[in-house]
Amino acid sequence: MAGGWRQAYGARVEGWTLVLIVAVVFVGAVFQASIGFGANVIAQPIVFLLDPSLVPGPVLLANAFVSYLVLARDRQAIVQRPGTGAVLGLLAGTTIGVFTIRAASPDALAIVIALCVLLAVAALASNRLAIEPSSRNIATAAMIGGFAGTTSGIGGPPMALVYQGGEGPAVRGSLASYFVLASPVALIGLAIAGRFGWRQVVSGLALFPVVLVGFVASRRFLPLVDRGFARPAILTVSAGAAVILLVRTVAT
């Protein structure tokens, strides 16, 4: 894997840096396969600090593989699949994101996205806001997620907050059915914006074995999540994503 990155980027990957990248991507895959999302939330900000060339495209490509695996495992539990509205919302949000990253400050965008996620999590946690997985809410979340995913690499929280009231398998299957659509759209958007090419493809494919091991390891955590911890886990990881995004923006 290190050889693939060296060939792709013409740079030497330090041994401990490679170990840390593998560890972070592995942990993200475990979260994704356990609660339905979290791989990009965990991996994108930390990998950015270790090797910015792997963010967002290569990590996004590798984590898309996890979504396909989760969908294959939990597809029978899906309550409501993303419909046409979600696809249109995703395309609209991604398109806006592509134009935005060419014209606006990435730091300003990251701060706005993070603050919006934190506000939504606070409202949901206090039970002052109820979001049902209606077609309208799914389409809206897809548009916001498409925009956030293209501009920051972290587009999962909006859709996860829509499904956060469901049971573990239903949440995982429903989110996976969305991510298998969202990931290719985000990658295409990044390619149009000039941020995803053959080199990034090679690096992303090199991470596939890591996320596969993470998916297998997630089986140990499924019983815990399925005993009613899906909602608090989603709220916690969503809030953590926003905080990490803010810290990354300020630190860089």
GULUMRO-573677 format. One line per field, with one value per residue (C-alpha): x, y, z; chain; residue in three letters. Coordinates in Angstrom, 1 decimal. Example, Ala and Ser with C-alpha at 12.3 -4.5 7.8 and 13.67 -1.06 7.14 Angstrom:
BEGIN
x: (12.3 | 13.7) $
y: (-4.5 | -1.1) $
z: (7.8 | 7.1) $
kette: (A | A) $
rest: (ALA | SER) $
// end
This chain:
BEGIN
x: (0.0 | 2.8 | 4.4 | 1.1 | 1.0 | 4.7 | 4.1 | 1.0 | 2.3 | 6.0 | 6.6 | 7.9 | 5.3 | 6.9 | 6.4 | 4.6 | 2.5 | 1.4 | 0.5 | -1.5 | -3.4 | -4.2 | -5.4 | -7.6 | -9.2 | -9.8 | -11.5 | -13.7 | -14.7 | -15.7 | -17.9 | -19.5 | -20.3 | -21.6 | -23.9 | -24.3 | -21.9 | -18.8 | -16.0 | -15.4 | -16.3 | -13.4 | -10.9 | -11.1 | -10.0 | -7.2 | -5.8 | -5.8 | -3.3 | -1.2 | -1.2 | -3.4 | -3.0 | -5.3 | -8.2 | -11.0 | -11.0 | -9.0 | -10.5 | -14.0 | -13.4 | -12.2 | -15.1 | -17.6 | -16.6 | -17.8 | -21.2 | -21.6 | -20.7 | -23.1 | -25.9 | -25.3 | -25.5 | -28.5 | -30.5 | -33.4 | -33.9 | -34.3 | -37.6 | -37.4 | -34.9 | -33.8 | -36.2 | -36.0 | -36.2 | -33.0 | -31.2 | -32.2 | -31.3 | -27.9 | -27.2 | -28.3 | -26.2 | -23.1 | -23.4 | -23.7 | -20.7 | -18.6 | -19.1 | -18.8 | -15.3 | -14.1 | -15.4 | -15.6 | -13.2 | -13.0 | -12.5 | -15.6 | -17.6 | -16.3 | -17.2 | -20.8 | -21.3 | -19.9 | -22.1 | -25.2 | -24.5 | -23.9 | -27.2 | -29.1 | -27.6 | -28.3 | -32.0 | -32.4 | -30.7 | -33.0 | -36.1 | -36.9 | -36.6 | -38.2 | -37.0 | -39.0 | -37.6 | -40.2 | -39.5 | -39.1 | -36.7 | -34.6 | -34.4 | -33.3 | -30.7 | -29.4 | -28.9 | -27.2 | -25.1 | -24.1 | -23.0 | -21.1 | -19.5 | -18.2 | -16.9 | -15.6 | -15.6 | -18.0 | -21.5 | -22.9 | -24.4 | -27.4 | -28.8 | -27.8 | -29.8 | -32.9 | -32.7 | -31.4 | -34.7 | -34.7 | -33.4 | -29.8 | -30.2 | -32.7 | -30.5 | -27.4 | -29.3 | -31.0 | -27.9 | -25.9 | -28.5 | -28.0 | -24.2 | -23.9 | -25.5 | -23.8 | -20.3 | -20.0 | -21.8 | -19.3 | -16.3 | -17.6 | -18.1 | -14.5 | -13.3 | -15.1 | -13.5 | -10.1 | -9.6 | -9.9 | -7.9 | -6.1 | -3.6 | -6.3 | -8.0 | -4.9 | -4.4 | -8.1 | -8.0 | -4.9 | -7.1 | -9.7 | -8.1 | -8.1 | -11.8 | -12.7 | -11.0 | -12.8 | -16.1 | -15.4 | -14.4 | -17.6 | -19.6 | -18.4 | -20.2 | -23.5 | -25.2 | -24.4 | -25.7 | -28.8 | -29.8 | -30.9 | -27.6 | -28.0 | -29.5 | -27.0 | -24.1 | -25.3 | -25.8 | -22.4 | -20.5 | -22.3 | -21.3 | -17.8 | -17.6 | -18.6 | -16.1 | -13.3 | -14.1 | -13.9 | -10.6 | -9.1 | -10.2 | -8.8 | -5.6 | -4.8) $
y: (0.0 | 2.4 | 1.6 | 2.5 | 5.9 | 6.6 | 5.8 | 7.9 | 11.0 | 10.8 | 11.1 | 8.9 | 7.7 | 7.4 | 4.1 | 5.4 | 7.7 | 4.7 | 2.8 | 5.7 | 6.1 | 2.4 | 2.5 | 5.6 | 4.2 | 0.8 | 2.5 | 4.6 | 1.4 | -0.2 | 2.7 | 2.8 | -0.9 | -0.7 | 2.4 | 3.1 | 6.0 | 7.5 | 6.3 | 9.7 | 11.6 | 9.9 | 9.3 | 12.5 | 15.1 | 12.9 | 11.6 | 15.1 | 16.0 | 12.9 | 13.0 | 15.7 | 13.9 | 11.1 | 13.5 | 13.6 | 11.4 | 8.3 | 8.0 | 8.5 | 5.8 | 3.3 | 4.1 | 3.6 | 0.0 | -0.3 | 1.0 | -1.7 | -4.3 | -3.0 | -2.8 | -6.4 | -7.4 | -5.3 | -4.7 | -6.8 | -4.4 | -1.3 | 0.5 | 3.3 | 3.5 | 6.9 | 7.8 | 10.1 | 13.1 | 12.0 | 11.5 | 15.0 | 16.5 | 14.8 | 16.0 | 19.5 | 19.7 | 18.2 | 20.6 | 23.6 | 22.2 | 21.9 | 25.6 | 26.7 | 25.2 | 27.1 | 30.4 | 30.4 | 29.9 | 26.2 | 27.3 | 29.4 | 26.5 | 24.1 | 26.4 | 26.9 | 23.1 | 22.3 | 24.8 | 23.7 | 20.0 | 21.0 | 23.0 | 20.0 | 17.6 | 19.9 | 20.3 | 16.5 | 15.6 | 18.0 | 16.5 | 20.0 | 18.9 | 15.8 | 14.7 | 11.9 | 10.0 | 11.5 | 11.8 | 15.6 | 15.3 | 12.7 | 14.8 | 17.9 | 15.9 | 14.5 | 18.0 | 19.2 | 16.0 | 16.3 | 19.9 | 19.1 | 15.9 | 17.8 | 20.8 | 19.1 | 15.3 | 14.8 | 14.5 | 11.7 | 13.5 | 15.2 | 11.9 | 10.0 | 12.6 | 11.8 | 8.1 | 8.4 | 7.3 | 3.8 | 0.4 | -0.5 | -2.8 | -0.5 | 2.6 | 0.8 | -0.5 | 2.7 | 4.8 | 2.3 | 2.5 | 6.2 | 6.2 | 3.8 | 6.6 | 9.5 | 8.2 | 7.9 | 11.3 | 12.9 | 11.4 | 12.5 | 16.0 | 16.0 | 14.8 | 17.7 | 20.1 | 18.7 | 17.0 | 13.3 | 11.5 | 8.3 | 8.8 | 9.2 | 6.1 | 4.0 | 5.2 | 4.6 | 1.1 | 0.4 | 1.0 | -1.6 | -4.4 | -2.1 | -1.3 | -4.9 | -5.9 | -3.1 | -4.4 | -7.9 | -6.6 | -4.6 | -7.8 | -7.7 | -4.3 | -5.0 | -6.5 | -3.4 | -1.0 | -3.0 | -2.9 | 0.7 | 2.6 | 3.5 | 7.0 | 8.1 | 6.8 | 8.7 | 11.9 | 11.6 | 10.8 | 13.7 | 16.1 | 14.8 | 15.3 | 18.9 | 19.5 | 17.8 | 19.8 | 23.0 | 22.1 | 21.0 | 24.3 | 26.4 | 24.3 | 24.5) $
z: (0.0 | 0.9 | -2.5 | -4.2 | -2.5 | -3.3 | -6.9 | -7.1 | -5.3 | -5.8 | -2.0 | 0.7 | 3.3 | 6.7 | 8.5 | 11.5 | 9.4 | 7.4 | 10.5 | 11.9 | 8.6 | 8.5 | 12.1 | 11.6 | 8.4 | 10.2 | 13.2 | 10.8 | 9.0 | 12.3 | 13.2 | 9.7 | 9.8 | 13.4 | 13.4 | 9.7 | 9.2 | 10.7 | 8.4 | 6.7 | 9.9 | 11.7 | 8.9 | 6.8 | 9.4 | 10.9 | 7.6 | 6.4 | 9.1 | 8.4 | 4.6 | 2.9 | -0.5 | 0.7 | 1.4 | 0.4 | -2.7 | -1.7 | 1.7 | 0.3 | -2.3 | 0.3 | 2.7 | -0.2 | -0.2 | 3.4 | 2.4 | -0.2 | 2.4 | 4.9 | 2.3 | 1.4 | 5.1 | 6.3 | 3.1 | 4.5 | 7.4 | 5.3 | 6.1 | 3.5 | 0.6 | -0.8 | -3.6 | -6.6 | -4.3 | -2.5 | -5.8 | -7.1 | -3.7 | -3.8 | -7.3 | -6.5 | -3.3 | -5.0 | -8.0 | -5.6 | -3.7 | -6.9 | -7.8 | -4.2 | -3.6 | -6.6 | -5.4 | -1.6 | 1.2 | 2.3 | 5.9 | 6.0 | 4.5 | 7.0 | 9.9 | 8.6 | 8.1 | 11.5 | 13.3 | 11.5 | 12.5 | 16.2 | 16.3 | 14.8 | 17.3 | 20.2 | 19.2 | 18.7 | 21.9 | 23.9 | 22.1 | 20.8 | 17.2 | 15.7 | 12.2 | 10.6 | 7.6 | 5.3 | 1.6 | 2.0 | 4.9 | 3.1 | 0.0 | 2.1 | 4.0 | 0.7 | -0.7 | 2.5 | 2.6 | -1.0 | -0.5 | 2.8 | 1.3 | -1.7 | 0.2 | 3.4 | 2.8 | 5.7 | 4.3 | 6.5 | 9.5 | 7.8 | 6.6 | 9.8 | 11.8 | 9.7 | 10.4 | 14.0 | 15.6 | 14.0 | 15.1 | 14.4 | 11.4 | 9.8 | 10.3 | 8.9 | 5.9 | 5.1 | 5.4 | 3.3 | 0.5 | 0.5 | 0.7 | -2.3 | -4.3 | -2.6 | -2.8 | -6.6 | -7.0 | -4.6 | -6.4 | -9.7 | -8.3 | -7.0 | -10.4 | -12.1 | -9.6 | -10.4 | -7.0 | -8.0 | -10.6 | -11.3 | -8.6 | -6.0 | -7.3 | -6.8 | -3.2 | -2.4 | -3.8 | -1.6 | 1.4 | 0.5 | 2.6 | 5.6 | 5.5 | 4.8 | 8.0 | 9.8 | 8.4 | 9.7 | 13.1 | 13.5 | 14.1 | 17.8 | 18.3 | 16.5 | 19.6 | 21.6 | 19.0 | 18.4 | 22.0 | 21.7 | 21.4 | 17.7 | 18.4 | 21.1 | 19.0 | 15.9 | 17.9 | 19.6 | 16.3 | 14.5 | 17.2 | 17.2 | 13.5 | 13.8 | 16.6 | 14.6 | 11.5 | 13.5 | 15.2 | 11.8 | 10.2 | 13.0 | 13.4 | 9.6) $
kette: (A | A | A | A | A | A | A | A | A | A | A | A | A | A | A | A | A | A | A | A | A | A | A | A | A | A | A | A | A | A | A | A | A | A | A | A | A | A | A | A | A | A | A | A | A | A | A | A | A | A | A | A | A | A | A | A | A | A | A | A | A | A | A | A | A | A | A | A | A | A | A | A | A | A | A | A | A | A | A | A | A | A | A | A | A | A | A | A | A | A | A | A | A | A | A | A | A | A | A | A | A | A | A | A | A | A | A | A | A | A | A | A | A | A | A | A | A | A | A | A | A | A | A | A | A | A | A | A | A | A | A | A | A | A | A | A | A | A | A | A | A | A | A | A | A | A | A | A | A | A | A | A | A | A | A | A | A | A | A | A | A | A | A | A | A | A | A | A | A | A | A | A | A | A | A | A | A | A | A | A | A | A | A | A | A | A | A | A | A | A | A | A | A | A | A | A | A | A | A | A | A | A | A | A | A | A | A | A | A | A | A | A | A | A | A | A | A | A | A | A | A | A | A | A | A | A | A | A | A | A | A | A | A | A | A | A | A | A | A | A | A | A | A | A | A | A | A | A | A | A | A | A) $
rest: (MET | ALA | GLY | GLY | TRP | ARG | GLN | ALA | TYR | GLY | ALA | ARG | VAL | GLU | GLY | TRP | THR | LEU | VAL | LEU | ILE | VAL | ALA | VAL | VAL | PHE | VAL | GLY | ALA | VAL | PHE | GLN | ALA | SER | ILE | GLY | PHE | GLY | ALA | ASN | VAL | ILE | ALA | GLN | PRO | ILE | VAL | PHE | LEU | LEU | ASP | PRO | SER | LEU | VAL | PRO | GLY | PRO | VAL | LEU | LEU | ALA | ASN | ALA | PHE | VAL | SER | TYR | LEU | VAL | LEU | ALA | ARG | ASP | ARG | GLN | ALA | ILE | VAL | GLN | ARG | PRO | GLY | THR | GLY | ALA | VAL | LEU | GLY | LEU | LEU | ALA | GLY | THR | THR | ILE | GLY | VAL | PHE | THR | ILE | ARG | ALA | ALA | SER | PRO | ASP | ALA | LEU | ALA | ILE | VAL | ILE | ALA | LEU | CYS | VAL | LEU | LEU | ALA | VAL | ALA | ALA | LEU | ALA | SER | ASN | ARG | LEU | ALA | ILE | GLU | PRO | SER | SER | ARG | ASN | ILE | ALA | THR | ALA | ALA | MET | ILE | GLY | GLY | PHE | ALA | GLY | THR | THR | SER | GLY | ILE | GLY | GLY | PRO | PRO | MET | ALA | LEU | VAL | TYR | GLN | GLY | GLY | GLU | GLY | PRO | ALA | VAL | ARG | GLY | SER | LEU | ALA | SER | TYR | PHE | VAL | LEU | ALA | SER | PRO | VAL | ALA | LEU | ILE | GLY | LEU | ALA | ILE | ALA | GLY | ARG | PHE | GLY | TRP | ARG | GLN | VAL | VAL | SER | GLY | LEU | ALA | LEU | PHE | PRO | VAL | VAL | LEU | VAL | GLY | PHE | VAL | ALA | SER | ARG | ARG | PHE | LEU | PRO | LEU | VAL | ASP | ARG | GLY | PHE | ALA | ARG | PRO | ALA | ILE | LEU | THR | VAL | SER | ALA | GLY | ALA | ALA | VAL | ILE | LEU | LEU | VAL | ARG | THR | VAL | ALA | THR) $
// end
